[in-house]
Amino acid sequence: MFHTKCRLRVIILKCPYCNIPDSKVTDSRTVGENVRRRRECIRCGLRFTTSERVQTTALLVVKRDERRQEFNKDKLLSQIVLACTKRPIPYRDIEKVVEDIEAQVQGLGKPEIKSSTIGEMVMERLKSLDRIAYIRWASVYRDFQDMESFEEMVKDLREDSINTEEENMSLFAKKIS
């Protein structure tokens, strides 16, 4: 039998319009692993939506300086959105990257994970999603100290791109022959 640790975090939901903590649930729906609830404020009568999800284990991220922080999906999403700013990437694709990383991290079954491991997971996905977003993420994540290191990363990215194009052309040639 498999047991999981469930952690309950109590969050007081406040009306986003009048900021009071009293609301009633008017509708609940399961959407994937989340529960989406439609709420109505008791005071102002306006409606708003909340989304809830079960966190099966408490996961800590070990930072470079050895500090530990709880894994925060929203923080990861906001950082990836920042790297993808003004790029033609649908928001849903960015959310999918974060969901995939969260699932992979949770799937490891470890109570702690290094921030560098998460950073590499992001880089791996951004590299195939958008090269500019990848470079932006890498420039912050890798903390380049000089232009040569940055140029080397861009050179490697170009070589990977050329190799991928050559492989695609080879596969295309095989299909039409």
URDA-V361921 format. One record per residue. RES is the residue in one letter. D_CENTER is the distance of its C-alpha to the mean C-alpha in Angstrom with 1 decimal. Layout:
BEGIN
res:RES d_center:D_CENTER
res:RES d_center:D_CENTER
END
This chain:
BEGIN
res:M d_center:30.9
res:F d_center:27.2
res:H d_center:26.3
res:T d_center:23.0
res:K d_center:22.6
res:C d_center:21.6
res:R d_center:20.9
res:L d_center:21.9
res:R d_center:20.6
res:V d_center:22.9
res:I d_center:21.6
res:I d_center:24.4
res:L d_center:23.5
res:K d_center:25.4
res:C d_center:26.4
res:P d_center:24.5
res:Y d_center:27.9
res:C d_center:30.4
res:N d_center:28.3
res:I d_center:30.3
res:P d_center:28.9
res:D d_center:31.0
res:S d_center:29.7
res:K d_center:30.5
res:V d_center:28.5
res:T d_center:29.8
res:D d_center:27.6
res:S d_center:25.1
res:R d_center:23.2
res:T d_center:21.0
res:V d_center:18.1
res:G d_center:16.5
res:E d_center:15.7
res:N d_center:15.8
res:V d_center:19.1
res:R d_center:19.5
res:R d_center:22.5
res:R d_center:24.7
res:R d_center:26.5
res:E d_center:29.6
res:C d_center:30.6
res:I d_center:34.0
res:R d_center:35.2
res:C d_center:34.3
res:G d_center:33.7
res:L d_center:30.6
res:R d_center:27.8
res:F d_center:24.1
res:T d_center:21.2
res:T d_center:19.1
res:S d_center:16.5
res:E d_center:16.7
res:R d_center:15.2
res:V d_center:16.7
res:Q d_center:15.3
res:T d_center:17.4
res:T d_center:17.4
res:A d_center:16.9
res:L d_center:14.7
res:L d_center:15.4
res:V d_center:13.9
res:V d_center:16.9
res:K d_center:17.0
res:R d_center:19.3
res:D d_center:22.1
res:E d_center:21.8
res:R d_center:20.6
res:R d_center:18.5
res:Q d_center:15.9
res:E d_center:14.3
res:F d_center:10.6
res:N d_center:9.0
res:K d_center:5.8
res:D d_center:7.2
res:K d_center:7.9
res:L d_center:4.8
res:L d_center:4.2
res:S d_center:7.9
res:Q d_center:8.2
res:I d_center:6.7
res:V d_center:8.8
res:L d_center:11.6
res:A d_center:11.7
res:C d_center:12.0
res:T d_center:14.6
res:K d_center:17.8
res:R d_center:16.6
res:P d_center:17.5
res:I d_center:14.0
res:P d_center:13.7
res:Y d_center:11.1
res:R d_center:10.8
res:D d_center:10.0
res:I d_center:6.9
res:E d_center:6.0
res:K d_center:7.3
res:V d_center:5.4
res:V d_center:2.2
res:E d_center:5.7
res:D d_center:7.5
res:I d_center:6.2
res:E d_center:6.8
res:A d_center:9.9
res:Q d_center:11.0
res:V d_center:10.9
res:Q d_center:12.7
res:G d_center:14.9
res:L d_center:16.2
res:G d_center:18.0
res:K d_center:18.3
res:P d_center:18.5
res:E d_center:17.1
res:I d_center:14.9
res:K d_center:15.4
res:S d_center:12.9
res:S d_center:14.4
res:T d_center:13.3
res:I d_center:9.6
res:G d_center:10.5
res:E d_center:12.4
res:M d_center:9.8
res:V d_center:7.8
res:M d_center:11.4
res:E d_center:12.5
res:R d_center:10.3
res:L d_center:10.9
res:K d_center:14.5
res:S d_center:15.1
res:L d_center:13.3
res:D d_center:15.0
res:R d_center:17.2
res:I d_center:17.4
res:A d_center:13.6
res:Y d_center:13.9
res:I d_center:17.0
res:R d_center:15.6
res:W d_center:12.7
res:A d_center:15.4
res:S d_center:18.0
res:V d_center:16.3
res:Y d_center:14.8
res:R d_center:18.2
res:D d_center:20.2
res:F d_center:23.0
res:Q d_center:26.4
res:D d_center:28.4
res:M d_center:28.5
res:E d_center:29.5
res:S d_center:26.3
res:F d_center:24.3
res:E d_center:26.8
res:E d_center:26.6
res:M d_center:22.9
res:V d_center:23.6
res:K d_center:26.6
res:D d_center:24.7
res:L d_center:22.2
res:R d_center:25.3
res:E d_center:27.0
res:D d_center:24.1
res:S d_center:24.2
res:I d_center:28.0
res:N d_center:28.0
res:T d_center:25.6
res:E d_center:27.8
res:E d_center:30.9
res:E d_center:29.6
res:N d_center:28.8
res:M d_center:32.3
res:S d_center:33.8
res:L d_center:32.3
res:F d_center:33.4
res:A d_center:36.9
res:K d_center:37.2
res:K d_center:36.3
res:I d_center:39.0
res:S d_center:41.6
END
